[in-house]
């Protein structure tokens, strides 16, 4: 039996924002704010233990275990069935935005998001509080939340949909990689103590980089003020030209594409 672990990351900034994501479509920064692991992940007990409870706390960021992968069909395409929860009230326009994120992933990889018919394992997209996902294929119905936008606040943006869908494929966040400190400086003193675990490096025995380099352009990278308790920068790239790049991706980087393809061997 698998259990859900949710770690509450509280800070003055987050208490004000809660799970509402205050950013326009052109800004991804803020996606990770929330009360889940690393902000927007729900993990099984096994995943949480593998990520954080190993004494090394140094690793990589994509699930290595094939048990959390979505299966391929006979043609070699990875199939991820999905549905929209009827009671969530997504309009067709909102659905189209989310589907456009699926199509962007499909365009460059062997992953195919298909409307669920009777598949036992599938993603149900819901309008819950904030933006969040399970990590990889959990088994059975698993939720993925993209809160509907109200007055410019919400999660129904193409880039945000891609970010959460990649979590559902099995990838966490870029800045949790073992080699993070060679590329960015993390100022934990600007993060509330209860949220500092979100910047732990994960266990190399369970998480891999899939033959890709650290990627400041990744759609899976935190923004510079993520989990800031005082409005100051938390993540600062050593490459100054990237300071306004991290956390702002609106499309898949070449590294994002390579990681998905390598993870699913396609």
N, C-alpha and C positions, 0 to 999 in steps of 0.2 A: 504494500500500500504506500502511496506517495502522499506526502503532506505538503501543504503550502506554508512557506515561511515568508513573512513580510516584516521588514525592518523599518521602523519609523524613524525618519530623518527629520528632526525638527530644528528650525532656526527662526530667528525673527523674520527673515525675508520670506521663508516658506510659510510661516504662520499667517502672514499677510496674504500671500498668494494662494495658499492651500494647493489644490490640485488644478487650479485654473491656469492655463498657459497663456500669458499675455504677450503674444507676438503676432505680427502680421505675416502673411505668407512668405515674404522675402526674408524673414528672420527665423531660423530654426532654434537659436539659443533659447533655452528654457524648457526644451522637451523633457529633460531629465528631472525637472522639479516634481516632487511627489513624495508619497510615503511608502514606496516599495524599495526593494533592494536596488542600489545604485539609482534610486529615484523611480524607475519605470519598469522594473522586472519583478515577476513573481517566480520564485524558484521552488523546486521540490526540495525536501530535506536532504536528499542525496546531492543535488546540485549545490546547495548552500554549503554543505560540509566540504565538498570538493573545492569550492571556490575560496572559502575563507578559513577553514579550520585546520588546514595543513600548516605545519610550523614554518615552512619556507615563505608562504604568502608572496611568492614571486612567480609569475607565469605568463600565460598568454590569454587570448580572449575569445576563442571559438571552441564550442563543445567538440571534443574528440570522440566521445562515445557515439557509436552508430545507432544506439537505441533511442536517441533523441532526434534522429533524422527522419525526414519525410521520405516515403518510398518512391522508387522510380517505376514507371510503367514499362511495358515491353519495348517501347520505342526509345527508352532512355531518358524520358522527361520526368523530372521530379514533380509530383502532383500534390498540391496543397488545397484540399477542398475548403470552401469557405461559405458562410452565409451571413446575412445581416439579421440581427434580432428584430423581429417585427415591432415589438413594443418600444424599441429605441427611437423610432420615428424619423430615421434618416430620409431626407428627400432624395429624389432621383439625382438632383444636381450634386448633393453631398456624396451619394454613392459613386457618382462618376469621378469625383475628385479622388476618392480612395482607390477606385479601380484603375485610375491613371497611374497611381503609384505602383500597383501590381504590374501594369503593362510595362512600366519602365524597368522593373526587375526582369520581367520576361524577355524584354528586348535584347538583353545582353547575356542571359544565362539559360540554363536548361530547366529552370523552375517555371512551373505553370500553375497559376491559381485558377481553380475550376469551381464552378458553382456546385455546392454539395447536393447530392441526391440522397443516397442511403449510406454513404461512407461512415464508418464507425469513428474514425479520427478526423477531426475538422476544426477549423477556426471559426468562432462566432464573433463577429464584429459588433460591439455594443457601444452604447452611449452612456458611459459610466463617468465617475469623477476622475478627470485627468486622462493622460495618455500612458498606457502600459500594456505589457504583454507577458505571457509565459515565455520561457527560454527553450526553444526547440519544440519538438513534438512531444506533448505530455501524454497523449493517449486519451481517446474519447473526445468529448467536446471541451475545447479550451477557449477562454475568452481573450479578446484583444480589444482594449478600450480606446476609442477615439471620440472624446467628448465633443458634442456638437457645438459649433461656434455661436456665441451669443455676444453681440456688440463687439466683435473683434477678438473675443476671448474663446479659446477652444483648441481643438486638435485636428479638425478636418482640413488639413493641408496636405498636398501631395508629398512633400518632403517628410512630414511627420509620419504619414502612413507608411512610407518606405522604411523609415527608421524602426517603427514598431514591427513591421513585417519581417525585417531582417532579424530582429530579436526572435520572432517565431520560427525562423529558419535555424537559429542556434548560435547567433553571434551576440556578444555582450557589448562593451564599449571600448573604443580604441585606447583611451588613456589609462586603462587598467592593465595594459601590456607590461611585460617584465622589463622592457627596455625604455619605458616611458621617460625616465629621468635623463636620458641622453638627448631628448628632443624638446621637452617642456619642463619648466620649473613649476612645481605645485606648492602654493603657499597655504598650507593647512591652517596656519594661524588666522586666516581670513574665513575659515569654515567653522561653523558651530561644531563643538565636539561630538554631538550626536550624529552628525552627518559625515564625519571624517572617514568612516569605514567605506564610504562610497568611492574612495580613492585608493583602497588597498589593491595591490597587484595580486592577480589570481594564480592558482596552483598550476604549474606546468604539466602535471600528470594528467590533467583532465581538460585543459584548454590549450588550443594551438593557434598559431599565426598563419598556418596554411601557406608557407613559403612566400609571404608578402612582407614588405617593409613597413615600418611605422608610417602612418598616413595622416598628416595634418589636414588633408582635404576630405577625409572620410565623413560620410553622413552619420557615422557612429561615434564621432568625437564630441566630447563635452565642449561647451562654450567657455569663454574666458572668465565669466563671473558665476559659473555654475555652483550652486549651494553657498554662495557668498553670504556671510552673516552681516557684513558691514558695507556692501556695495563696492568693495575693492576687488581687484583681479585675483582669481584663484589659480588659473592656469595661464602661463605666459610662455609662448614658444621662444626658443633661443633664436630662431629665424624670425627677426622682427617683421618681415614682410607678411608673416602668417598670423599676426596677432588678431587681425580682424577677419581671418579666414576660418579658424577653428570654431566649430559649432554653428556655422552659417551655411553649410552645404545645402544646395537645392537640387542636386542631382548626384547620382552615384559617381564616386571617383573610380579611376582605373583599378585602384587597390580594392575597393569594395566589390567590384565585379570579379576580380581575380580570387578574392577570398571565398565568395559564394561558389564560384566554379570549382575551385580546388576542394572545398569542403564536400561538395557533392559529386566530385570527379566527373565533371562534364565540360 
